[in-house]
Amino acid sequence: MSLIDRYILKEWIQAFALILGLIVGILILQNMYDSLPDLLDMAASTEEVGTEEIVFYYALALPSYLPLIIPIALLISLLFSLGNLHRNNEIIAMRASGAGLLKISRSLWVVGMMLTALLLYMTTSLVPFSVEQSRTFINNLEYRSQVDVSDVKEQGLVYNLGFDNRKDRRLWFMNRFSERAWLGLGVNVFTRSEEGQEISRISANVAYFDNTEEHWVFLNGRELSFDQEAEDPYDPSQARISTFEERIFDNFREDPNLMLALHKDPKELSIFELRKIIETIPPEENPAVLAYQLRYHSLLAGPFSCLIFVGLAVPLAVSGVRSNPMVGILICMGCILVFYLLTIAATIIGELGLMPASIAAWIPNVTLFGTVIWLFRRAH
């Protein structure tokens, strides 16, 4: 490593550590503002929720913020460190000695590649664990704090849970689903023909998914089979009715995890949960899956913003005005704003199905990469 590389890295590391710590602190405070009152309410309702559990929750949730804040901290720290060198004429001295812009910034490109690899690893391993475990942890705290609910089936309820399995032509509807007991209450399953006509209806007080055998078990219910050739096929008096106390439906293999995931915002899900949705349900069967596809590919594209931000920061910092440090800050804010607006536009395009989600998710990166090439040619 040359003297130039060591000097630039030293300046950058100091700025990066300071800015990363500042952004992490701000995000934790924001999260505490949103969730701490609820956690304190849980602590007041049960002795099992204390300071240690609250601190553990924030420590568990912290890794999920890193893929978002590391690229931003990288961009700001680069503008500050390189802008400082530029104001002190050190960049000019390096270029006067024969060092080109790529040679001056090569150590920063290595840093960008290392951070990209790190964020890719975190996005596909550590962050999904953080998202899922922090959500499970907070749900368990809620269950433990519901001391006034004696029946475990009435804890952790999700109301009006529906799922349209178009592949097997089954429409599910549950009045309530207990995430604590992991069973549905007031369950109705409608089976349709290829023409879309209802051919059977199953209603049960309770149903649960057998994880071992991977099928559903219905309790205390009845099944109506409709004769499509009858004069009034949907007249209950003409339907075949069979009641049961317990019945196993081997061909009912819909995963309740998938049902619950489709009722959550894509931003609340881990990349593993998103991948399960898009691999199980094609968008042709359910257009809502497009939002989950876009979120999945956006998570994979996100880490590469580190390389783009290096490419933006280097030519912008070395060509700025030496006497005014606010220029670098304004440029930084402008870059983040443009990236944010491009992300919003790509999200709208992808969710409307105007282009494949795998392409729409990369629009911000591709657009800014073209800007990077133009800036380097101009500053070289």
Disulfide bonds with the S-S distance in Angstrom:
none
